[in-house]
């Protein structure tokens, strides 16, 4: 029904990163496609951007916060361990009728949330659901580690999903998968019950994201390609039927490989990685909002969304707008 996004004003460019770690604009651009990211200022919270993105999505949908039955926030960088960031969003919006909860599926979180919203609506548990992807990855990024710090940005994107009787529109299908055996390729060791806060764990930098980039890259290419291919096949569709591919924006080379696998040409692939970096769960809803506002995805058109992230988790969604 509506889309919105909100990102911090402060920018971190490749040139800025050249001054922080041993890297270069050329390396970052050719290896990832990234040029600039938005980074939250001290005092800005994940829920600030999540709430603003949702407010904009509600406005776009012509709805009020009081219309929301459920708020789902996908995030691995919420305001606090608990309560959920969704509860802060509920309060900021004054969404008095809404249930609120978070889901943690890292970069695939938005697709997981969309699937959940679809299920809640289909089973009559809700009529109007906000699905939000919101991250402040800068808060768990080690800015002395060049292999990760150039990759991540902050921001939030939101969509409003609502019950419709129109058989031509809506969430056609979602596909979700996971493989927890590979978690050590992308994770944050500290902060949970496994490694609680202590002087020692802070000194050992256990509260920063860790990633084996090369390994993650290989799995991401395979899993995103598979998720895109499978969901099309089981709905008797091909890449030719897709008006716009909205892949998780982790690396331009992963995006290109995914598009090639389902034979979708570059002009039907949405890319904004150069402006935001990898914003994890926020990346697809930010892209979706921009694509809608730019007229790249119009009513009646078919969108294919595909994501891969920590867990590992991956998945895809087919949506007719
Ligand atoms: N600047 C300059 N050189 C660098 C940098 C940098 N920022 N980072 C690494 N290098 C060097 C390495 O040290 C290495 O040098 P060596 O050959 O002398 O050892 C060389 O560049 C190549 O490193 P690789 O890691 O092989 O580079 P690769 O081409 O794989 O690109 C990248 C790295 C961008 C991280 C890529 O692997 C990637 O995008 N991985 C997937 C990330 C992803 O999809 N994450 C999923 C979701 S994230 C989430 O869920 C939160």
py3Dmol code that shows the C-alpha trace and the ligand (Angstrom):
import py3Dmol

protein = """\
ATOM      1  CA  UNK A   1       0.000   0.000   0.000  1.00  0.00           C
ATOM      2  CA  UNK A   2       2.872   2.369   0.678  1.00  0.00           C
ATOM      3  CA  UNK A   3       6.636   2.601   1.045  1.00  0.00           C
ATOM      4  CA  UNK A   4       9.028   4.931   2.870  1.00  0.00           C
ATOM      5  CA  UNK A   5      12.619   5.221   3.925  1.00  0.00           C
ATOM      6  CA  UNK A   6      14.770   7.342   6.223  1.00  0.00           C
ATOM      7  CA  UNK A   7      18.545   7.548   6.482  1.00  0.00           C
ATOM      8  CA  UNK A   8      20.960   9.628   8.592  1.00  0.00           C
ATOM      9  CA  UNK A   9      22.194  12.874   7.073  1.00  0.00           C
ATOM     10  CA  UNK A  10      25.870  12.308   7.791  1.00  0.00           C
ATOM     11  CA  UNK A  11      27.822  10.772   4.910  1.00  0.00           C
ATOM     12  CA  UNK A  12      30.896   8.541   4.908  1.00  0.00           C
ATOM     13  CA  UNK A  13      32.577   8.516   1.499  1.00  0.00           C
ATOM     14  CA  UNK A  14      35.273   6.257   0.098  1.00  0.00           C
ATOM     15  CA  UNK A  15      37.632   9.244   0.377  1.00  0.00           C
ATOM     16  CA  UNK A  16      36.791   9.504   4.116  1.00  0.00           C
ATOM     17  CA  UNK A  17      37.561   5.795   4.519  1.00  0.00           C
ATOM     18  CA  UNK A  18      40.919   6.250   2.774  1.00  0.00           C
ATOM     19  CA  UNK A  19      41.883   8.451   5.738  1.00  0.00           C
ATOM     20  CA  UNK A  20      40.766   5.882   8.335  1.00  0.00           C
ATOM     21  CA  UNK A  21      42.139   2.578   6.982  1.00  0.00           C
ATOM     22  CA  UNK A  22      44.531   1.357   4.304  1.00  0.00           C
ATOM     23  CA  UNK A  23      42.077   1.279   1.401  1.00  0.00           C
ATOM     24  CA  UNK A  24      41.300   3.149  -1.795  1.00  0.00           C
ATOM     25  CA  UNK A  25      38.266   4.509  -3.612  1.00  0.00           C
ATOM     26  CA  UNK A  26      39.272   2.353  -6.571  1.00  0.00           C
ATOM     27  CA  UNK A  27      39.409  -0.883  -4.514  1.00  0.00           C
ATOM     28  CA  UNK A  28      36.049  -0.241  -2.854  1.00  0.00           C
ATOM     29  CA  UNK A  29      34.318   0.737  -6.107  1.00  0.00           C
ATOM     30  CA  UNK A  30      35.616  -2.142  -8.196  1.00  0.00           C
ATOM     31  CA  UNK A  31      35.180  -4.819  -5.490  1.00  0.00           C
ATOM     32  CA  UNK A  32      31.804  -3.707  -4.132  1.00  0.00           C
ATOM     33  CA  UNK A  33      30.229  -0.898  -6.202  1.00  0.00           C
ATOM     34  CA  UNK A  34      30.000   1.323  -3.107  1.00  0.00           C
ATOM     35  CA  UNK A  35      30.824   5.034  -3.055  1.00  0.00           C
ATOM     36  CA  UNK A  36      29.108   6.548  -0.025  1.00  0.00           C
ATOM     37  CA  UNK A  37      27.122   5.451   3.030  1.00  0.00           C
ATOM     38  CA  UNK A  38      24.906   7.263   5.546  1.00  0.00           C
ATOM     39  CA  UNK A  39      26.105   7.005   9.142  1.00  0.00           C
ATOM     40  CA  UNK A  40      24.118   7.871  12.274  1.00  0.00           C
ATOM     41  CA  UNK A  41      25.345  10.606  14.599  1.00  0.00           C
ATOM     42  CA  UNK A  42      25.803   9.956  18.291  1.00  0.00           C
ATOM     43  CA  UNK A  43      22.393   9.948  19.956  1.00  0.00           C
ATOM     44  CA  UNK A  44      20.501   8.851  16.847  1.00  0.00           C
ATOM     45  CA  UNK A  45      18.802   5.500  17.341  1.00  0.00           C
ATOM     46  CA  UNK A  46      17.650   2.664  15.067  1.00  0.00           C
ATOM     47  CA  UNK A  47      14.044   3.308  16.136  1.00  0.00           C
ATOM     48  CA  UNK A  48      14.291   6.976  15.042  1.00  0.00           C
ATOM     49  CA  UNK A  49      14.892   5.941  11.432  1.00  0.00           C
ATOM     50  CA  UNK A  50      12.503   2.965  11.638  1.00  0.00           C
ATOM     51  CA  UNK A  51       9.699   5.211  12.910  1.00  0.00           C
ATOM     52  CA  UNK A  52      10.347   7.913  10.311  1.00  0.00           C
ATOM     53  CA  UNK A  53      10.434   5.369   7.461  1.00  0.00           C
ATOM     54  CA  UNK A  54       7.138   3.899   8.713  1.00  0.00           C
ATOM     55  CA  UNK A  55       5.571   7.361   9.041  1.00  0.00           C
ATOM     56  CA  UNK A  56       6.480   8.055   5.399  1.00  0.00           C
ATOM     57  CA  UNK A  57       5.147   4.661   4.279  1.00  0.00           C
ATOM     58  CA  UNK A  58       1.849   5.314   6.103  1.00  0.00           C
ATOM     59  CA  UNK A  59       1.573   8.709   4.452  1.00  0.00           C
ATOM     60  CA  UNK A  60       2.274   7.139   1.068  1.00  0.00           C
ATOM     61  CA  UNK A  61      -0.470   4.572   1.758  1.00  0.00           C
ATOM     62  CA  UNK A  62      -2.903   7.247   2.899  1.00  0.00           C
ATOM     63  CA  UNK A  63      -3.238   5.526   6.267  1.00  0.00           C
ATOM     64  CA  UNK A  64      -2.853   6.503   9.892  1.00  0.00           C
ATOM     65  CA  UNK A  65      -0.676   4.869  12.567  1.00  0.00           C
ATOM     66  CA  UNK A  66      -3.884   3.849  14.344  1.00  0.00           C
ATOM     67  CA  UNK A  67      -4.716   1.637  11.342  1.00  0.00           C
ATOM     68  CA  UNK A  68      -1.747  -0.613  12.066  1.00  0.00           C
ATOM     69  CA  UNK A  69      -2.500  -4.022  13.572  1.00  0.00           C
ATOM     70  CA  UNK A  70       1.115  -5.180  13.631  1.00  0.00           C
ATOM     71  CA  UNK A  71       4.565  -3.607  13.444  1.00  0.00           C
ATOM     72  CA  UNK A  72       7.387  -5.967  12.496  1.00  0.00           C
ATOM     73  CA  UNK A  73      10.925  -4.602  12.663  1.00  0.00           C
ATOM     74  CA  UNK A  74      13.675  -6.668  11.066  1.00  0.00           C
ATOM     75  CA  UNK A  75      17.000  -5.725  12.624  1.00  0.00           C
ATOM     76  CA  UNK A  76      20.184  -7.081  14.157  1.00  0.00           C
ATOM     77  CA  UNK A  77      21.123  -3.648  15.504  1.00  0.00           C
ATOM     78  CA  UNK A  78      18.093  -2.641  17.555  1.00  0.00           C
ATOM     79  CA  UNK A  79      18.092   0.137  20.144  1.00  0.00           C
ATOM     80  CA  UNK A  80      18.464  -2.338  23.016  1.00  0.00           C
ATOM     81  CA  UNK A  81      18.688  -6.086  23.678  1.00  0.00           C
ATOM     82  CA  UNK A  82      15.114  -5.678  24.910  1.00  0.00           C
ATOM     83  CA  UNK A  83      12.478  -4.370  24.592  1.00  0.00           C
ATOM     84  CA  UNK A  84      12.086  -4.747  20.884  1.00  0.00           C
ATOM     85  CA  UNK A  85      12.781  -1.839  18.544  1.00  0.00           C
ATOM     86  CA  UNK A  86       9.254  -2.389  17.182  1.00  0.00           C
ATOM     87  CA  UNK A  87       7.890  -1.312  20.584  1.00  0.00           C
ATOM     88  CA  UNK A  88       9.822   1.972  20.343  1.00  0.00           C
ATOM     89  CA  UNK A  89       8.411   2.461  16.845  1.00  0.00           C
ATOM     90  CA  UNK A  90       4.887   1.718  18.137  1.00  0.00           C
ATOM     91  CA  UNK A  91       5.301   4.384  20.807  1.00  0.00           C
ATOM     92  CA  UNK A  92       6.867   6.976  18.482  1.00  0.00           C
ATOM     93  CA  UNK A  93       4.031   6.554  15.988  1.00  0.00           C
ATOM     94  CA  UNK A  94       1.251   6.332  18.573  1.00  0.00           C
ATOM     95  CA  UNK A  95       0.090   3.100  16.923  1.00  0.00           C
ATOM     96  CA  UNK A  96      -2.279   2.273  19.751  1.00  0.00           C
ATOM     97  CA  UNK A  97      -3.873  -0.827  18.192  1.00  0.00           C
ATOM     98  CA  UNK A  98      -0.660  -2.495  17.072  1.00  0.00           C
ATOM     99  CA  UNK A  99       1.180  -5.582  18.232  1.00  0.00           C
ATOM    100  CA  UNK A 100       4.923  -5.030  17.873  1.00  0.00           C
ATOM    101  CA  UNK A 101       7.891  -7.363  17.644  1.00  0.00           C
ATOM    102  CA  UNK A 102      11.338  -7.711  16.069  1.00  0.00           C
ATOM    103  CA  UNK A 103      12.758 -10.463  13.931  1.00  0.00           C
ATOM    104  CA  UNK A 104      16.449 -11.237  13.541  1.00  0.00           C
ATOM    105  CA  UNK A 105      17.340 -12.657  10.148  1.00  0.00           C
ATOM    106  CA  UNK A 106      20.122 -10.155   9.337  1.00  0.00           C
ATOM    107  CA  UNK A 107      20.150  -9.085   5.683  1.00  0.00           C
ATOM    108  CA  UNK A 108      17.226 -11.406   4.885  1.00  0.00           C
ATOM    109  CA  UNK A 109      15.106  -9.886   7.648  1.00  0.00           C
ATOM    110  CA  UNK A 110      12.865  -7.839   5.388  1.00  0.00           C
ATOM    111  CA  UNK A 111      11.936 -10.871   3.258  1.00  0.00           C
ATOM    112  CA  UNK A 112      11.251 -12.877   6.438  1.00  0.00           C
ATOM    113  CA  UNK A 113       9.068 -10.006   7.721  1.00  0.00           C
ATOM    114  CA  UNK A 114       7.146  -9.762   4.476  1.00  0.00           C
ATOM    115  CA  UNK A 115       6.440 -13.483   4.588  1.00  0.00           C
ATOM    116  CA  UNK A 116       5.225 -13.193   8.176  1.00  0.00           C
ATOM    117  CA  UNK A 117       2.997 -10.215   7.365  1.00  0.00           C
ATOM    118  CA  UNK A 118       1.520 -12.127   4.438  1.00  0.00           C
ATOM    119  CA  UNK A 119       0.791 -15.118   6.667  1.00  0.00           C
ATOM    120  CA  UNK A 120      -0.800 -13.013   9.407  1.00  0.00           C
ATOM    121  CA  UNK A 121      -3.061 -11.312   6.890  1.00  0.00           C
ATOM    122  CA  UNK A 122      -3.924 -14.540   5.076  1.00  0.00           C
ATOM    123  CA  UNK A 123      -4.943 -16.230   8.355  1.00  0.00           C
ATOM    124  CA  UNK A 124      -7.065 -13.293   9.461  1.00  0.00           C
ATOM    125  CA  UNK A 125      -4.842 -12.274  12.371  1.00  0.00           C
ATOM    126  CA  UNK A 126      -4.223  -8.816  10.940  1.00  0.00           C
ATOM    127  CA  UNK A 127      -5.432  -6.501   8.203  1.00  0.00           C
ATOM    128  CA  UNK A 128      -2.699  -3.877   8.122  1.00  0.00           C
ATOM    129  CA  UNK A 129       0.956  -4.595   8.884  1.00  0.00           C
ATOM    130  CA  UNK A 130       4.072  -2.410   8.797  1.00  0.00           C
ATOM    131  CA  UNK A 131       7.190  -4.319   7.802  1.00  0.00           C
ATOM    132  CA  UNK A 132      10.321  -2.350   8.577  1.00  0.00           C
ATOM    133  CA  UNK A 133      13.989  -3.085   7.961  1.00  0.00           C
ATOM    134  CA  UNK A 134      16.197  -0.870  10.121  1.00  0.00           C
ATOM    135  CA  UNK A 135      19.881  -1.017  10.967  1.00  0.00           C
ATOM    136  CA  UNK A 136      22.654   1.085  12.442  1.00  0.00           C
ATOM    137  CA  UNK A 137      25.467  -1.222  11.369  1.00  0.00           C
ATOM    138  CA  UNK A 138      28.010   1.519  12.080  1.00  0.00           C
ATOM    139  CA  UNK A 139      27.473   0.770  15.797  1.00  0.00           C
ATOM    140  CA  UNK A 140      28.851  -2.782  15.435  1.00  0.00           C
ATOM    141  CA  UNK A 141      31.492  -2.000  12.812  1.00  0.00           C
ATOM    142  CA  UNK A 142      35.193  -2.023  13.677  1.00  0.00           C
ATOM    143  CA  UNK A 143      36.611   1.024  11.889  1.00  0.00           C
ATOM    144  CA  UNK A 144      40.142  -0.386  12.169  1.00  0.00           C
ATOM    145  CA  UNK A 145      39.206  -3.465  10.083  1.00  0.00           C
ATOM    146  CA  UNK A 146      39.358  -2.534   6.412  1.00  0.00           C
ATOM    147  CA  UNK A 147      37.863  -5.831   5.309  1.00  0.00           C
ATOM    148  CA  UNK A 148      34.493  -4.914   6.866  1.00  0.00           C
ATOM    149  CA  UNK A 149      34.344  -1.193   7.680  1.00  0.00           C
ATOM    150  CA  UNK A 150      34.075  -0.068   4.065  1.00  0.00           C
ATOM    151  CA  UNK A 151      30.954  -2.146   3.503  1.00  0.00           C
ATOM    152  CA  UNK A 152      28.249  -1.038   5.887  1.00  0.00           C
ATOM    153  CA  UNK A 153      25.818   1.859   6.188  1.00  0.00           C
ATOM    154  CA  UNK A 154      22.836   2.904   8.324  1.00  0.00           C
ATOM    155  CA  UNK A 155      19.188   3.476   7.485  1.00  0.00           C
ATOM    156  CA  UNK A 156      15.645   2.165   7.450  1.00  0.00           C
ATOM    157  CA  UNK A 157      12.956   1.278   4.947  1.00  0.00           C
ATOM    158  CA  UNK A 158       9.315   0.395   5.549  1.00  0.00           C
ATOM    159  CA  UNK A 159       6.298  -0.938   3.699  1.00  0.00           C
ATOM    160  CA  UNK A 160       2.641  -1.124   4.613  1.00  0.00           C
ATOM    161  CA  UNK A 161       0.991  -4.421   3.702  1.00  0.00           C
ATOM    162  CA  UNK A 162      -2.797  -4.582   3.735  1.00  0.00           C
ATOM    163  CA  UNK A 163      -5.509  -7.130   3.060  1.00  0.00           C
ATOM    164  CA  UNK A 164      -6.900  -6.881  -0.443  1.00  0.00           C
ATOM    165  CA  UNK A 165      -9.555  -8.794  -2.352  1.00  0.00           C
ATOM    166  CA  UNK A 166      -7.899  -7.911  -5.668  1.00  0.00           C
ATOM    167  CA  UNK A 167      -6.551 -11.249  -6.996  1.00  0.00           C
ATOM    168  CA  UNK A 168      -4.207  -9.421  -9.389  1.00  0.00           C
ATOM    169  CA  UNK A 169      -2.215  -7.676  -6.629  1.00  0.00           C
ATOM    170  CA  UNK A 170      -0.234  -8.648  -3.599  1.00  0.00           C
ATOM    171  CA  UNK A 171       2.432 -10.962  -2.260  1.00  0.00           C
ATOM    172  CA  UNK A 172       2.335 -13.907  -4.642  1.00  0.00           C
ATOM    173  CA  UNK A 173       4.887 -16.088  -2.891  1.00  0.00           C
ATOM    174  CA  UNK A 174       7.789 -16.049  -0.437  1.00  0.00           C
ATOM    175  CA  UNK A 175      10.645 -18.510  -0.068  1.00  0.00           C
ATOM    176  CA  UNK A 176      12.754 -18.682   3.122  1.00  0.00           C
ATOM    177  CA  UNK A 177      15.792 -20.791   3.996  1.00  0.00           C
ATOM    178  CA  UNK A 178      18.568 -20.978   6.601  1.00  0.00           C
ATOM    179  CA  UNK A 179      21.784 -22.799   7.501  1.00  0.00           C
ATOM    180  CA  UNK A 180      23.000 -22.134  11.046  1.00  0.00           C
ATOM    181  CA  UNK A 181      26.026 -24.422  10.700  1.00  0.00           C
ATOM    182  CA  UNK A 182      27.887 -21.640   8.881  1.00  0.00           C
ATOM    183  CA  UNK A 183      27.206 -18.857  11.385  1.00  0.00           C
ATOM    184  CA  UNK A 184      30.883 -18.230  12.101  1.00  0.00           C
ATOM    185  CA  UNK A 185      31.410 -16.808   8.629  1.00  0.00           C
ATOM    186  CA  UNK A 186      29.353 -13.747   9.612  1.00  0.00           C
ATOM    187  CA  UNK A 187      28.443 -12.911  13.199  1.00  0.00           C
ATOM    188  CA  UNK A 188      28.969 -10.756  16.266  1.00  0.00           C
ATOM    189  CA  UNK A 189      30.351 -12.907  19.088  1.00  0.00           C
ATOM    190  CA  UNK A 190      29.458 -10.692  22.053  1.00  0.00           C
ATOM    191  CA  UNK A 191      26.345  -9.227  23.579  1.00  0.00           C
ATOM    192  CA  UNK A 192      24.209 -12.323  23.968  1.00  0.00           C
ATOM    193  CA  UNK A 193      24.178 -14.963  26.689  1.00  0.00           C
ATOM    194  CA  UNK A 194      27.098 -16.769  25.070  1.00  0.00           C
ATOM    195  CA  UNK A 195      29.582 -13.930  25.557  1.00  0.00           C
ATOM    196  CA  UNK A 196      28.068 -11.386  27.956  1.00  0.00           C
ATOM    197  CA  UNK A 197      29.486  -7.936  28.492  1.00  0.00           C
ATOM    198  CA  UNK A 198      32.692  -7.836  30.527  1.00  0.00           C
ATOM    199  CA  UNK A 199      35.889  -5.790  30.468  1.00  0.00           C
ATOM    200  CA  UNK A 200      37.601  -8.770  28.866  1.00  0.00           C
ATOM    201  CA  UNK A 201      35.037  -9.254  26.084  1.00  0.00           C
ATOM    202  CA  UNK A 202      35.064  -5.545  25.263  1.00  0.00           C
ATOM    203  CA  UNK A 203      38.886  -5.509  25.194  1.00  0.00           C
ATOM    204  CA  UNK A 204      38.820  -8.458  22.803  1.00  0.00           C
ATOM    205  CA  UNK A 205      36.523  -6.493  20.446  1.00  0.00           C
ATOM    206  CA  UNK A 206      33.794  -9.115  20.626  1.00  0.00           C
ATOM    207  CA  UNK A 207      31.062  -6.530  20.070  1.00  0.00           C
ATOM    208  CA  UNK A 208      31.972  -5.941  16.466  1.00  0.00           C
ATOM    209  CA  UNK A 209      30.704  -7.732  13.398  1.00  0.00           C
ATOM    210  CA  UNK A 210      33.093 -10.359  12.001  1.00  0.00           C
ATOM    211  CA  UNK A 211      32.987 -11.630   8.467  1.00  0.00           C
ATOM    212  CA  UNK A 212      34.940 -13.989   6.210  1.00  0.00           C
ATOM    213  CA  UNK A 213      34.059 -11.930   3.142  1.00  0.00           C
ATOM    214  CA  UNK A 214      35.379 -14.260   0.459  1.00  0.00           C
ATOM    215  CA  UNK A 215      33.480 -17.276   1.862  1.00  0.00           C
ATOM    216  CA  UNK A 216      30.276 -15.284   2.421  1.00  0.00           C
ATOM    217  CA  UNK A 217      30.521 -14.051  -1.160  1.00  0.00           C
ATOM    218  CA  UNK A 218      30.512 -17.594  -2.552  1.00  0.00           C
ATOM    219  CA  UNK A 219      27.516 -18.703  -0.485  1.00  0.00           C
ATOM    220  CA  UNK A 220      25.641 -15.470  -1.234  1.00  0.00           C
ATOM    221  CA  UNK A 221      26.008 -15.907  -5.005  1.00  0.00           C
ATOM    222  CA  UNK A 222      24.784 -19.516  -4.878  1.00  0.00           C
ATOM    223  CA  UNK A 223      21.934 -18.949  -2.406  1.00  0.00           C
ATOM    224  CA  UNK A 224      20.570 -15.751  -3.954  1.00  0.00           C
ATOM    225  CA  UNK A 225      20.666 -17.304  -7.415  1.00  0.00           C
ATOM    226  CA  UNK A 226      18.875 -20.391  -6.118  1.00  0.00           C
ATOM    227  CA  UNK A 227      16.230 -18.344  -4.239  1.00  0.00           C
ATOM    228  CA  UNK A 228      15.512 -16.239  -7.324  1.00  0.00           C
ATOM    229  CA  UNK A 229      15.363 -19.214  -9.675  1.00  0.00           C
ATOM    230  CA  UNK A 230      13.251 -21.442  -7.437  1.00  0.00           C
ATOM    231  CA  UNK A 231      10.521 -18.936  -6.616  1.00  0.00           C
ATOM    232  CA  UNK A 232      10.108 -18.095 -10.313  1.00  0.00           C
ATOM    233  CA  UNK A 233       9.996 -21.740 -11.319  1.00  0.00           C
ATOM    234  CA  UNK A 234       7.406 -22.785  -8.765  1.00  0.00           C
ATOM    235  CA  UNK A 235       5.145 -19.948  -9.939  1.00  0.00           C
ATOM    236  CA  UNK A 236       5.582 -20.864 -13.624  1.00  0.00           C
ATOM    237  CA  UNK A 237       7.435 -17.617 -14.285  1.00  0.00           C
ATOM    238  CA  UNK A 238      10.796 -16.699 -15.784  1.00  0.00           C
ATOM    239  CA  UNK A 239      13.065 -13.676 -15.617  1.00  0.00           C
ATOM    240  CA  UNK A 240      11.173 -12.282 -18.621  1.00  0.00           C
ATOM    241  CA  UNK A 241       8.061 -11.869 -16.454  1.00  0.00           C
ATOM    242  CA  UNK A 242       9.868  -9.802 -13.814  1.00  0.00           C
ATOM    243  CA  UNK A 243       9.569  -6.013 -14.210  1.00  0.00           C
ATOM    244  CA  UNK A 244      12.109  -5.232 -11.504  1.00  0.00           C
ATOM    245  CA  UNK A 245      14.619  -7.291  -9.545  1.00  0.00           C
ATOM    246  CA  UNK A 246      15.312  -5.811  -6.090  1.00  0.00           C
ATOM    247  CA  UNK A 247      18.284  -7.704  -4.667  1.00  0.00           C
ATOM    248  CA  UNK A 248      19.858  -7.159  -1.248  1.00  0.00           C
ATOM    249  CA  UNK A 249      22.586  -4.576  -1.809  1.00  0.00           C
ATOM    250  CA  UNK A 250      25.681  -6.274  -0.384  1.00  0.00           C
ATOM    251  CA  UNK A 251      27.985  -6.284  -3.396  1.00  0.00           C
ATOM    252  CA  UNK A 252      27.479  -5.271  -7.017  1.00  0.00           C
ATOM    253  CA  UNK A 253      29.134  -8.475  -8.197  1.00  0.00           C
ATOM    254  CA  UNK A 254      26.655 -10.578  -6.178  1.00  0.00           C
ATOM    255  CA  UNK A 255      23.771  -8.542  -7.632  1.00  0.00           C
ATOM    256  CA  UNK A 256      25.081  -9.056 -11.184  1.00  0.00           C
ATOM    257  CA  UNK A 257      25.518 -12.802 -10.660  1.00  0.00           C
ATOM    258  CA  UNK A 258      21.965 -13.133  -9.278  1.00  0.00           C
ATOM    259  CA  UNK A 259      20.482 -11.220 -12.212  1.00  0.00           C
ATOM    260  CA  UNK A 260      22.448 -13.324 -14.726  1.00  0.00           C
ATOM    261  CA  UNK A 261      21.241 -16.570 -13.124  1.00  0.00           C
ATOM    262  CA  UNK A 262      17.577 -15.654 -13.816  1.00  0.00           C
ATOM    263  CA  UNK A 263      18.400 -13.827 -17.062  1.00  0.00           C
ATOM    264  CA  UNK A 264      17.181 -10.393 -16.002  1.00  0.00           C
ATOM    265  CA  UNK A 265      19.030  -7.613 -17.896  1.00  0.00           C
ATOM    266  CA  UNK A 266      20.658  -4.717 -15.951  1.00  0.00           C
ATOM    267  CA  UNK A 267      17.924  -2.237 -16.915  1.00  0.00           C
ATOM    268  CA  UNK A 268      15.458  -4.321 -14.891  1.00  0.00           C
ATOM    269  CA  UNK A 269      17.697  -4.591 -11.804  1.00  0.00           C
ATOM    270  CA  UNK A 270      17.527  -1.941  -9.089  1.00  0.00           C
ATOM    271  CA  UNK A 271      20.915  -0.882  -7.734  1.00  0.00           C
ATOM    272  CA  UNK A 272      21.537   1.839  -5.137  1.00  0.00           C
ATOM    273  CA  UNK A 273      24.528   0.266  -3.378  1.00  0.00           C
ATOM    274  CA  UNK A 274      26.702   3.200  -4.503  1.00  0.00           C
ATOM    275  CA  UNK A 275      24.667   5.566  -2.289  1.00  0.00           C
ATOM    276  CA  UNK A 276      24.077   3.487   0.846  1.00  0.00           C
ATOM    277  CA  UNK A 277      26.538   0.570   1.102  1.00  0.00           C
ATOM    278  CA  UNK A 278      25.144  -2.548   2.742  1.00  0.00           C
ATOM    279  CA  UNK A 279      22.340  -1.578   5.136  1.00  0.00           C
ATOM    280  CA  UNK A 280      21.409  -5.212   5.885  1.00  0.00           C
ATOM    281  CA  UNK A 281      17.657  -5.604   6.575  1.00  0.00           C
ATOM    282  CA  UNK A 282      17.027  -2.028   5.405  1.00  0.00           C
ATOM    283  CA  UNK A 283      18.530  -2.491   1.959  1.00  0.00           C
ATOM    284  CA  UNK A 284      15.544  -3.967   0.072  1.00  0.00           C
ATOM    285  CA  UNK A 285      12.850  -1.666   1.540  1.00  0.00           C
ATOM    286  CA  UNK A 286      15.036   1.406   0.876  1.00  0.00           C
ATOM    287  CA  UNK A 287      15.532   0.215  -2.724  1.00  0.00           C
ATOM    288  CA  UNK A 288      11.817  -0.520  -3.054  1.00  0.00           C
ATOM    289  CA  UNK A 289      10.816   2.940  -1.893  1.00  0.00           C
ATOM    290  CA  UNK A 290      13.293   4.615  -4.240  1.00  0.00           C
ATOM    291  CA  UNK A 291      12.202   2.444  -7.164  1.00  0.00           C
ATOM    292  CA  UNK A 292       8.528   3.300  -6.551  1.00  0.00           C
ATOM    293  CA  UNK A 293       9.214   7.024  -6.214  1.00  0.00           C
ATOM    294  CA  UNK A 294      11.361   7.013  -9.374  1.00  0.00           C
ATOM    295  CA  UNK A 295       8.564   5.307 -11.326  1.00  0.00           C
ATOM    296  CA  UNK A 296      10.673   2.180 -11.908  1.00  0.00           C
ATOM    297  CA  UNK A 297       7.984   0.000 -10.320  1.00  0.00           C
ATOM    298  CA  UNK A 298       4.408   0.862 -11.152  1.00  0.00           C
ATOM    299  CA  UNK A 299       1.031  -0.538 -10.237  1.00  0.00           C
ATOM    300  CA  UNK A 300       0.453  -3.877 -11.903  1.00  0.00           C
ATOM    301  CA  UNK A 301       4.174  -4.631 -12.255  1.00  0.00           C
ATOM    302  CA  UNK A 302       5.933  -7.677 -10.846  1.00  0.00           C
ATOM    303  CA  UNK A 303       8.866  -7.324  -8.424  1.00  0.00           C
ATOM    304  CA  UNK A 304      11.275 -10.068  -7.403  1.00  0.00           C
ATOM    305  CA  UNK A 305      13.164  -9.477  -4.153  1.00  0.00           C
ATOM    306  CA  UNK A 306      16.100 -11.654  -3.095  1.00  0.00           C
ATOM    307  CA  UNK A 307      18.309 -11.542  -0.006  1.00  0.00           C
ATOM    308  CA  UNK A 308      21.100 -13.380   1.789  1.00  0.00           C
ATOM    309  CA  UNK A 309      22.593 -12.676   5.187  1.00  0.00           C
ATOM    310  CA  UNK A 310      24.047 -13.784   8.488  1.00  0.00           C
ATOM    311  CA  UNK A 311      22.685 -16.974   9.975  1.00  0.00           C
ATOM    312  CA  UNK A 312      23.010 -17.928   7.178  1.00  0.00           C
ATOM    313  CA  UNK A 313      19.532 -16.933   6.073  1.00  0.00           C
ATOM    314  CA  UNK A 314      18.272 -16.338   2.570  1.00  0.00           C
ATOM    315  CA  UNK A 315      15.033 -15.978   0.703  1.00  0.00           C
ATOM    316  CA  UNK A 316      12.975 -14.355  -2.000  1.00  0.00           C
ATOM    317  CA  UNK A 317       9.577 -12.751  -2.519  1.00  0.00           C
ATOM    318  CA  UNK A 318       7.389 -12.184  -5.570  1.00  0.00           C
ATOM    319  CA  UNK A 319       5.084  -9.174  -5.297  1.00  0.00           C
ATOM    320  CA  UNK A 320       2.614  -7.789  -7.826  1.00  0.00           C
ATOM    321  CA  UNK A 321       2.144  -4.037  -7.133  1.00  0.00           C
TER     322      UNK A 321
END
"""
ligand_1 = """\
51
LIG
N 40.784 -2.043 0.855
C 41.845 -2.545 0.207
N 42.149 -3.841 0.217
C 41.370 -4.678 0.918
C 40.240 -4.209 1.612
C 39.953 -2.832 1.566
N 38.899 -2.295 2.187
N 39.628 -5.267 2.215
C 40.344 -6.349 1.906
N 41.396 -6.000 1.113
C 42.416 -6.855 0.519
C 42.560 -8.185 1.226
O 43.426 -8.067 2.326
C 43.094 -9.070 0.134
O 44.479 -8.854 0.038
P 45.472 -10.100 -0.243
O 45.032 -10.632 -1.588
O 46.810 -9.455 -0.226
O 45.195 -11.051 0.858
C 42.459 -8.527 -1.140
O 42.020 -7.185 -0.808
C 41.294 -9.330 -1.628
O 40.447 -9.623 -0.525
P 39.159 -10.513 -0.686
O 38.522 -10.641 0.648
O 39.460 -11.742 -1.455
O 38.285 -9.545 -1.620
P 36.934 -9.857 -2.319
O 37.062 -9.640 -3.757
O 36.312 -11.147 -1.844
O 36.018 -8.671 -1.753
C 34.306 -8.349 -0.088
C 35.776 -8.565 -0.346
C 33.914 -7.045 -0.722
C 34.068 -8.305 1.410
C 33.486 -9.501 -0.734
O 34.054 -10.720 -0.382
C 32.029 -9.501 -0.334
O 31.262 -8.651 -0.747
N 31.595 -10.528 0.431
C 30.181 -10.718 0.730
C 29.621 -9.758 1.714
C 28.169 -10.098 1.920
O 27.448 -10.440 1.001
N 27.681 -10.087 3.128
C 26.333 -10.631 3.283
C 25.445 -9.955 4.009
S 26.070 -8.900 5.282
C 25.024 -9.100 6.645
O 24.271 -10.038 6.788
C 25.151 -8.078 7.755
"""
view = py3Dmol.view(width=600, height=400)
view.addModel(protein, "pdb")
view.setStyle({"model": 0}, {"cartoon": {"style": "trace"}})
view.addModel(ligand_1, "xyz")
view.setStyle({"model": 1}, {"stick": {}})
view.zoomTo()
view.show()
